[in-house]
Amino acid sequence: MVRPAKQEDIPGIWELIRELAIYEKAPHEFVITLEQLHKDFADKQFFAFVADKENEIVGIALGYNMYSTWKGVSVYLEDLIVREAHRKTGIGSKLFEAVAQHARETNAGKMVWQVLDWNLPAIEFYKKYKANFDEEWKTCRFTREQLEGFIIK
């Protein structure tokens, strides 16, 4: 049921990411095209695991390698998404465990992810794994527009 993603899975992955943007009340933030996602996967910019049920992708875990100056090569879990109708069936656990296994097999120094503070079901899910919740660090970011307007002084 859970397996590494293939190029032909990209449309299903794209659709689940779109659903997540809607769930998180941020569809305006979802700007990646299907073509870009295909290209980025082919260029190995990210890895993904899919939960396939009767030839339908019902869940994904998408991540990429990052580098920690203290821990070395590490894994960042960007998104873990399970279609609403398939939640609480163990699919999320299988996907999460696939990423953790991938991190272990690649000798990652750490595995990192984020969860929105209002997403209580996800927080409870990660608590089952005894995840560390870091209240000390704040996430910072630039949008594409900010990067385009970035002026070096």
C-alpha positions as CSV (number, residue, x, y, z in Angstrom):
1,M,0.0,0.0,0.0
2,V,2.8,2.5,0.8
3,R,5.6,2.7,-1.7
4,P,8.1,5.2,-3.1
5,A,6.5,7.6,-5.6
6,K,7.0,7.2,-9.4
7,Q,6.7,9.9,-12.1
8,E,3.2,8.7,-13.0
9,D,2.1,9.5,-9.4
10,I,2.8,13.2,-9.7
11,P,-0.7,14.2,-10.8
12,G,-2.2,12.5,-7.7
13,I,0.5,14.1,-5.5
14,W,-0.3,17.5,-7.0
15,E,-4.0,17.0,-6.3
16,L,-3.4,16.1,-2.7
17,I,-1.1,19.1,-2.2
18,R,-3.9,21.3,-3.6
19,E,-6.4,19.7,-1.2
20,L,-4.0,20.5,1.7
21,A,-3.8,24.2,0.6
22,I,-7.6,24.4,0.7
23,Y,-7.7,22.6,4.1
24,E,-5.2,25.0,5.5
25,K,-7.2,27.9,4.2
26,A,-4.5,29.1,1.9
27,P,-5.4,28.1,-1.7
28,H,-3.9,31.4,-2.9
29,E,-0.5,30.2,-1.7
30,F,-0.7,27.1,-3.9
31,V,1.1,28.2,-7.0
32,I,3.2,25.3,-8.2
33,T,2.1,23.9,-11.5
34,L,1.8,20.2,-12.3
35,E,4.6,20.7,-14.9
36,Q,6.9,22.1,-12.3
37,L,6.2,19.3,-9.9
38,H,7.0,16.8,-12.6
39,K,10.3,18.5,-13.4
40,D,11.3,18.9,-9.7
41,F,10.6,15.2,-9.1
42,A,12.6,14.2,-12.2
43,D,15.4,16.4,-11.0
44,K,15.3,14.7,-7.6
45,Q,14.5,17.9,-5.8
46,F,12.3,15.9,-3.4
47,F,11.3,12.3,-2.6
48,A,7.8,11.1,-1.9
49,F,6.0,8.0,-0.6
50,V,2.5,7.3,-1.7
51,A,-0.4,5.3,-0.2
52,D,-2.0,3.6,-3.1
53,K,-5.5,2.0,-2.5
54,E,-7.1,0.4,-5.5
55,N,-5.1,2.5,-8.0
56,E,-5.9,5.8,-6.2
57,I,-3.4,7.8,-4.3
58,V,-5.0,8.4,-0.9
59,G,-2.0,9.7,0.9
60,I,1.5,11.1,0.5
61,A,4.6,12.0,2.5
62,L,6.9,14.4,0.6
63,G,10.3,15.4,1.8
64,Y,13.8,16.4,0.8
65,N,17.4,16.3,2.0
66,M,18.7,19.3,3.9
67,Y,21.9,20.1,5.6
68,S,22.5,20.9,9.3
69,T,25.7,22.5,10.2
70,W,25.5,20.6,13.5
71,K,24.1,17.2,12.4
72,G,25.1,16.9,8.7
73,V,22.7,15.6,6.0
74,S,19.2,15.5,7.4
75,V,15.7,14.9,6.1
76,Y,12.9,17.5,6.1
77,L,9.3,16.2,5.9
78,E,7.5,18.9,4.0
79,D,4.0,17.4,3.9
80,L,2.2,14.4,5.2
81,I,-1.3,14.3,3.6
82,V,-4.1,11.7,3.8
83,R,-7.4,12.2,2.1
84,E,-10.1,12.9,4.7
85,A,-12.1,9.7,3.9
86,H,-9.0,7.6,4.7
87,R,-7.8,9.2,7.9
88,K,-7.7,7.1,11.1
89,T,-7.0,3.9,9.1
90,G,-3.2,3.7,9.7
91,I,-2.2,5.2,6.4
92,G,-0.7,8.3,8.0
93,S,1.4,6.1,10.3
94,K,2.7,4.0,7.4
95,L,3.7,7.1,5.5
96,F,5.3,8.8,8.4
97,E,7.2,5.6,9.3
98,A,8.4,5.3,5.6
99,V,10.0,8.7,5.9
100,A,11.6,7.9,9.2
101,Q,12.9,4.6,7.8
102,H,14.3,6.6,4.8
103,A,16.0,9.0,7.2
104,R,17.5,6.1,9.1
105,E,18.6,4.3,5.9
106,T,20.3,7.4,4.6
107,N,22.0,8.0,8.0
108,A,20.3,11.3,8.5
109,G,21.5,13.4,11.4
110,K,17.9,14.4,12.1
111,M,14.4,14.5,10.7
112,V,12.5,17.8,10.9
113,W,8.9,18.8,10.1
114,Q,6.4,21.5,11.1
115,V,2.8,21.4,12.2
116,L,0.4,24.3,12.4
117,D,-0.4,25.2,16.0
118,W,-4.2,24.8,15.3
119,N,-3.9,21.4,13.7
120,L,-4.7,19.4,16.9
121,P,-5.2,16.1,15.2
122,A,-1.7,16.3,13.6
123,I,-0.2,17.4,16.9
124,E,-1.8,14.4,18.7
125,F,-0.5,12.1,15.9
126,Y,3.1,13.3,16.3
127,K,2.8,13.0,20.1
128,K,2.2,9.3,19.7
129,Y,5.7,9.1,18.2
130,K,7.1,11.1,21.1
131,A,8.2,13.8,18.8
132,N,10.0,16.8,20.2
133,F,8.0,20.0,19.8
134,D,10.3,23.0,19.6
135,E,8.8,26.1,21.1
136,E,12.1,28.0,21.0
137,W,12.6,28.3,17.2
138,K,10.4,30.5,15.1
139,T,9.9,29.8,11.4
140,C,11.0,32.7,9.1
141,R,10.5,32.9,5.4
142,F,10.5,35.1,2.3
143,T,7.9,34.8,-0.5
144,R,8.9,34.7,-4.1
145,E,7.8,38.4,-4.4
146,Q,10.0,39.3,-1.5
147,L,13.0,37.5,-3.0
148,E,12.4,39.2,-6.3
149,G,12.4,42.6,-4.6
150,F,15.3,41.8,-2.2
151,I,17.9,44.6,-2.3
152,I,21.4,44.0,-1.1
153,K,22.7,47.0,0.9
